[in-house]
Amino acid sequence: MSASKATAANRFGLGAKPGELEGSGDGREILLAQLREPPPLDEFHGLPSSAVTMTREYEQLSAARAGRVKAAPAAMGDNASMPQMSGGDAMAPVQPAGQAVDVDQAGERADQMRRELRRRQLDEFAARYRHASRTDRPFVERLTQFWSNHFAVSIDKGDTRLYAAAMEREAIRPHVLGRFEDMLLAVESHPAMLRYLDNSISIGNDSAAAQRAELMRRERRGLNENLAREILELHTLGVDGGYRQDDVLELARAITGWSTFNSREAKAAGERIPDNAFTFRKASHEPGERQVLGRRYAEGGVEQGRAVLADLAKHPSTAHHLSFKLARHFVADQPPPALVKRMAQAYLSHDGDLRALYRALVESQESWADSARKFKTPNDFVVSALRAGELPVGNDARALINLLSSLGQPVFTPRSPAGFPDTAADWSSPDGLWKRIQAAQMLAARIDPKASAPYQCAVSVLGNAAVEGDFAIGLRRAGSLRDGYALLFASPAFQWRI
Amino acid sequence: MDSQRRGLLAAFGASALLTLFPNASRAAGDDADTRFLLVLLRGGLDGLHLLPPYADPVYAALRGAGAVADPIRIDAMFGLHPAMQQTAAMYRDKQLLPIVAIAPPYRARSHFDAQDCLENGTARPNGARDGWLGRCVQALPSEAGFAVAAVMPLALRGSERTSNWWPPLPKGVDPLLLQQLQPLYAADARLSETFEQSTRSAALAREGKGAFALPEAMRVAAERMSAAGGPRIGFVEDTGWDSHRNQAPQLARKLAELDRGLAAAREGFGSAWPRTVVAVVTEFGRTAAINGTGGTDHGTGGMALLCGGAVRGGRIGGDWPGLGAAQLNEGRDLRATSDLRSLFKGIAIEHLGLAEGVLEKRVFPDSRGISPLAGWRVG
């Protein structure tokens, strides 16, 4: 089976940039070369760590309280707002209000800080799309966004909002060409995930914190099994991976205490902002031995949960689950079972090394089959148009973010820990297609007047074979650059990854 | 039989005969012009919060401070959440029939699998590639289905006579571009029909302002469906019902939306309301007890609301299994005593006029043992 460069760029990449298909070379080799070393990430330099963001968030909340200013919605997409309460902060004391003038000043300051946090978040989104539209390792970027969606965090949950994009940068990018176990550990201890799935406030029923609360007759918080369930169901074994409700509970107990620093701790730290927002709260940890999937784990504080996750990463069900999802993402909605099996074997025989898994994908015949095809998600449709049309993302991604919302795939908002769906049936509705045609016109309206002719562009990003017949005639005869690019972006050839 | 057993299955068991002659009780000509709107609340609504069994002493003990303090008492046992004033009025008008302890056949605790089952109409996740509403549309000779959703939901897949709609992008489309695209899509076997439908549905452009939430979605569905010859089967979905922590304010807000949504649907259906059934369902229930963080976790028995002029409401339906420790499923959540498919089958037969054989063969495969719910409909 031939491995064409066009297939490498469209099926495994983010859609070609003009020039990407030029020169000789085998598609397979091009992809394997991209896996050899991580891509430069210049676009992301200077973005704050989650620990810094969290410190700023607490300062903002404290200023807002002082000013008795109710944090107003910060237009993010249509109706999202900044967090007003954060998981780790629920117990923070409320500051008494001062004089009227002070209140006004504090309110103004809170407002300013809120806008600053909002601006940082937009910077992060812009960096993500600048990188995707420019990178010359598009296969690695596809993989990164795949894992980001595998470990989905939805920013419609308020206290997750500022951390989802940071999680992709801090927990996924460093491990995308490494071992799955390391990525899993980094994700499950990241503030975005700990807050999204409520683990940051989960407390063991027999923990010191629970006993103290009882003694002081304070409202007693307790165990929350949300993160543990999704680790098993979505992140590792898969829903049919062979775990039971007891395993969920035991894993939930093993990771009690996995949390983030709170506002009091942030204040106490003063200028010394911690490197990492993760905090292990020994007092919240459920003491004792745990048993997950029949294996016993001795009490060991934070190490207990880590040991369970390490074993989950090595589990054959995990190997199958990850392989199936990757094959479905790149090859076909119903991936060939033989391909999935080969990938899972590669994963297991290389100790969970993700590069071995990707190599098995790229080297398999099935991955290059003519029949293999995927319908682009709205996100990939937009990114491939940015690349094909060499459209600049610039520093303000607001228009882009609004466009993705309208297309039904708002940035970091899958609204469910299962992430955005990944089959043609999920994205190819009549209404969805209509909005793509509208979006094609909007994107084409931004084409640089000096861009190459639509026909040339189409050939350079889709390859000769895909540009023929009525399509070629329409592109050649286009009345304007804008009309031609709209036809290219709206065409069926541009909706498929072939 | 359990002394707590109550509701439709017991009271109307004798009328199961009716289902052999689904159209016998209705005036001729009436049965072809009914409307059915399914509202799916994704995330697992806490039915014990929407419909608190306030008179059950175990309820207060299980919920503590998380119990609904001032329910609208509609029954000696059950009340509606206080955010549901208009819904309560429909109950008094005998147009609302809550059904307790009902769930899809799926018995584990994954949202996604449970929703998949509810929509695919089988007893297994991935049990079908299309949805039971889509198969209903297919089984009806010329009727259409309609979803208010950005993406065609699984429930309505399976027929070419379905369409979906969501507020559009503000800009129109150049007719010349459409003309050029037409032959390209006509040549694409997998997208040709989609393209044809997309150009047809574009005429529905709506002046969208502000957030588009459940009440607006239900109004749009109702208005679209109420037209003469409009789609008889509709689908609306909503997210945000997963309430693991501090659920009281979250659910108060969401239930108020649902309340406005039901009122908007009644208005939107207008003169078609007497011929309409709206079913509000969710993929499963939640734990009976409040959890350590003021919320509830995934449980089994949920609830459903039937609403509309064609519904014989003003009473509580379903089998209430009780909340005692021994009555709970796995000691933690309300036991499901009826299968959502029995409700759906009842609606498909009595309201949409589908034959029972077609239902068992095509719409709900392997459901022979699941009797259609009977006696819930007016007339």
HADDOCK unambig.tbl for C-alpha pairs under 7 A between the chains (distance, minus, plus):
assign (segid A and resid 78 and name CA) (segid B and resid 211 and name CA) 6.84 0.50 0.50
assign (segid A and resid 79 and name CA) (segid B and resid 211 and name CA) 6.71 0.50 0.50
assign (segid A and resid 220 and name CA) (segid B and resid 292 and name CA) 6.69 0.50 0.50
assign (segid A and resid 221 and name CA) (segid B and resid 292 and name CA) 4.24 0.50 0.50
assign (segid A and resid 221 and name CA) (segid B and resid 293 and name CA) 5.12 0.50 0.50
assign (segid A and resid 222 and name CA) (segid B and resid 291 and name CA) 6.85 0.50 0.50
assign (segid A and resid 222 and name CA) (segid B and resid 292 and name CA) 3.54 0.50 0.50
assign (segid A and resid 222 and name CA) (segid B and resid 293 and name CA) 6.08 0.50 0.50
assign (segid A and resid 223 and name CA) (segid B and resid 292 and name CA) 5.58 0.50 0.50
assign (segid A and resid 224 and name CA) (segid B and resid 292 and name CA) 6.75 0.50 0.50
assign (segid A and resid 406 and name CA) (segid B and resid 169 and name CA) 6.38 0.50 0.50
assign (segid A and resid 408 and name CA) (segid B and resid 150 and name CA) 5.95 0.50 0.50
assign (segid A and resid 426 and name CA) (segid B and resid 151 and name CA) 6.18 0.50 0.50
assign (segid A and resid 426 and name CA) (segid B and resid 152 and name CA) 6.79 0.50 0.50
assign (segid A and resid 427 and name CA) (segid B and resid 151 and name CA) 6.13 0.50 0.50
assign (segid A and resid 429 and name CA) (segid B and resid 151 and name CA) 5.80 0.50 0.50
assign (segid A and resid 429 and name CA) (segid B and resid 152 and name CA) 5.55 0.50 0.50
assign (segid A and resid 429 and name CA) (segid B and resid 194 and name CA) 6.43 0.50 0.50
assign (segid A and resid 430 and name CA) (segid B and resid 194 and name CA) 4.85 0.50 0.50
assign (segid A and resid 430 and name CA) (segid B and resid 195 and name CA) 6.11 0.50 0.50
assign (segid A and resid 430 and name CA) (segid B and resid 197 and name CA) 5.59 0.50 0.50
assign (segid A and resid 430 and name CA) (segid B and resid 198 and name CA) 4.07 0.50 0.50
assign (segid A and resid 431 and name CA) (segid B and resid 150 and name CA) 6.98 0.50 0.50
assign (segid A and resid 431 and name CA) (segid B and resid 164 and name CA) 6.21 0.50 0.50
assign (segid A and resid 431 and name CA) (segid B and resid 165 and name CA) 5.73 0.50 0.50
assign (segid A and resid 431 and name CA) (segid B and resid 198 and name CA) 5.51 0.50 0.50
assign (segid A and resid 432 and name CA) (segid B and resid 150 and name CA) 6.71 0.50 0.50
assign (segid A and resid 432 and name CA) (segid B and resid 151 and name CA) 6.53 0.50 0.50
assign (segid A and resid 433 and name CA) (segid B and resid 195 and name CA) 6.98 0.50 0.50
assign (segid A and resid 433 and name CA) (segid B and resid 198 and name CA) 6.61 0.50 0.50
assign (segid A and resid 434 and name CA) (segid B and resid 198 and name CA) 5.44 0.50 0.50
assign (segid A and resid 434 and name CA) (segid B and resid 199 and name CA) 6.96 0.50 0.50
assign (segid A and resid 435 and name CA) (segid B and resid 168 and name CA) 6.83 0.50 0.50
assign (segid A and resid 435 and name CA) (segid B and resid 169 and name CA) 6.56 0.50 0.50
assign (segid A and resid 438 and name CA) (segid B and resid 171 and name CA) 6.68 0.50 0.50
assign (segid A and resid 438 and name CA) (segid B and resid 172 and name CA) 6.84 0.50 0.50
assign (segid A and resid 438 and name CA) (segid B and resid 173 and name CA) 5.88 0.50 0.50
assign (segid A and resid 470 and name CA) (segid B and resid 184 and name CA) 6.85 0.50 0.50
assign (segid A and resid 471 and name CA) (segid B and resid 184 and name CA) 6.59 0.50 0.50
assign (segid A and resid 474 and name CA) (segid B and resid 180 and name CA) 6.68 0.50 0.50
assign (segid A and resid 487 and name CA) (segid B and resid 177 and name CA) 6.51 0.50 0.50
assign (segid A and resid 491 and name CA) (segid B and resid 181 and name CA) 6.47 0.50 0.50
assign (segid A and resid 491 and name CA) (segid B and resid 184 and name CA) 7.00 0.50 0.50
assign (segid A and resid 492 and name CA) (segid B and resid 184 and name CA) 6.77 0.50 0.50
assign (segid A and resid 492 and name CA) (segid B and resid 185 and name CA) 6.15 0.50 0.50
